[in-house]
Amino acid sequence: MSTVIPGVAGAPEQRRAIPAHEGGAGQRLLRTAATPGGGVFVLVAILLAAIIWQNPSFGEPGSLIRFMGRTAPIAIAAMGQYFVIVAGEFDLSMGALVTTQVVMAGSLIGQDEGRILPVMLLMLVVGVLVGVLNGLGTTLLRVPSFIVTLGMMLALSGLVFYLTGGAASGNPVDSFRQIGRGGIEDVPVLDVIPYPFIILVVLAVGATVLMRRPFGRTLIAVGDNPDAAELAGSPVWWVKVRAFVLSSLAATVAGIILVGYAGVHPSVGRGYEFTAITAVVLGGVVLGGGRGWVLSAAAGAFALELLFTLLNFIGVESTWRDTVQGLIIIAAVALASRAWRRGRRPSRPTPEATAPHHPASGH
Amino acid sequence: MKTLTRSHRSGTDAASQGSSIGGRPPRSRAPMTTTGIIYVVLALVVVVGAVLTATQGRNFFSVTNISAILTALSVLGFISIGQTLVILAGSLDLSVPYVVSLSSLVGGGVMAGRSENIVQGVALALLVSAGIGLVIGLLVTVLDVHGFVATLGIGLVVSGYLAVNYQGSSGSAPRDFRLIGITRIGILPISTLIMLVIAALVIVLLRRTRLGHHLYAVGGNREVARMSGIRTATPVIVAHVLCSTLAGMAGLLLLARLSVGSPTIGSQGRYDLLSIAAVVLGGSLLAGGKGSILGTLGGVAIFAVLDSTMDVMSVNAFIQDVIRGLVIVLAVAVYARRSMARRPARFDRPTGVKAVLKEAQ
């Protein structure tokens, strides 16, 4: 993790012209923890410690792994949203897409096990299609992604409610729901490894590798400065379309897991886009693009869920949950914007100081 | 209006592109402002709406129908005017639905059905709303929190407060106050009149005052504005305070119509996303620095006509959402492509598919 930082942030070389691997492993880890993207891991650790202090049984490996399984769908959605946000766009259609996929699974699979594979394939195709439409609307039609995905959200949720009448429909066959609620049983120590957790780990590894490949590098460049990326020869529109497709696919996977976890109802997935954006922002990813790490986005989702769990354990009424969540988000982002600024402030005036994305000097 | 919009645009271009001014080739077509396009689209929507209404054997231009549309226009109008200010300043306000609800509850609670409390009720509701706007403005400027996050967070805070303190509708508007919701002069409902007067005031603020020009400058490029000697915080804070206050007015108007305050009236109306959609539909740049109140009013009117027509056609409520979504994207696409055509040629112009891909970037 710590080796990524100099490459992404680019700060140390520029500021002091020292090799990337300055200091020992411990020092580098500390420096990482001081950035917003690293700080969220510290936040997760603090929240976890606080919960275990309140309720020691939460710290048992079995219940921890179950918690991670429960959090997997939102973490996956957050990673999907990350790709779009780091490219400088928004995906507001995520929640509606989750709902669409959940309802599709419920009504198309029914009690027929033979249909599981074809329907899952269809769900993935729908996911790709939504992503491509969002992406092309943003790039070819040049409509702001906020509007394109808002339109997509209205269209998808309208269709779903029209087709279902707003009522819960039958759950699909149990073997399909096992993806969301089942796991590998009889594991020593852990007792059970939930399938959602395995999916999350696989996707997290995949996303990390992807962000180190040329696509990931280009994505961050596009989010930081699309004009510069364009002039440097990047296919900006195609990179952004792929980011939207990844986001929609993440929503699809989250939907598949949620079918097992929450059942089929048109309200599943409501507000998912804002929760995912919140998680991404909590992970230190900068709205507007070009800053942040994909694993921090997933960690942001965990921090959010841990926060709710903690509030639950210390007996805060669930009605206050929104208020506390709002305060925490604002505080986290306020701190993060300070830290990014400090981390990137050049020692002498450089052209960077005038870039619109990150006012480098104070007011 | 035409010259003004263009001067603002060139101001933004100067801020963001630097050298493009002066090197712009002469245009063959007569230039049409974005606001002009909005009203062409609006006229189109009205014609289609009138034809469709006629097929149902109803008259679109009847006094009842027109004033119903104007009434529907006023609530979203209030909010969208505020949203325009905030978006022009380069921020965003997602907290409006909760401010709307809170204002209707505070107003209704203070009035408690007695006419002598109207002034206090209105004053307190607007004061609370303005206070929320001030907090948001300070968060955005002093703490440097992105407007999206700051308003999302404040929205959550307020919605938590509403959930804890109000289980259902409460408060009540006295009869005198309810008159605001139902009185009309000719075909013009008094609520719409108030909205139009405020729109005019805001237009004056934007076009004739130093603050208004600073608002455009800060929204166009905060860093350039700062280096030009503008105090960048003031316009942003004022925009947020005005936006929340206008949302509070919308809440009071809803209170006058429903005669009770409701903790869910704002979020049910989805005023956050719809007002942003109306602003963008009205030709404002979501990134800030370019746009006009007139355009926004056109965008709001398009929504109102669309809704009225779909109601007359008795379109399923959920299908209405689908149509709304499509119209938003397509309408914005119309002039998003136009502004693309307006861009100056830098180097040799590519042709064919390559041109489309390049320009789409």
Interface residues (C-beta under 8 A of the other chain):
Chain A: L92 G137 T139 L140 L141 R142 V143 P144 F146 I147 V148 L150 G151 M152 M153 L154 A155 S157 G158 L159 V160 F161 Y162 G166 P226 E230 P235 V236 W237 F274 I277 T278 V281 V286 L287 G288 E317 T319 W320 R321 D322 T323 V324 Q325 G326 L327 I329 I330 V333 A334 S337 R338 R341 A353 T354 A355 P356 P359 H363
Chain B: S16 L139 L143 D144 V145 H146 F148 V149 A150 L152 G153 I154 G155 L156 V157 S159 G160 Y161 A163 V164 N221 R222 E223 V224 R226 M227 T232 A233 L273 I276 A277 V280 L286 A287 N316 F318 I319 Q320 D321 V322 R324 G325 L326 I328 V329 V332 A333 A336 R337 S339 M340 V356 L357 E359 A360 Q361
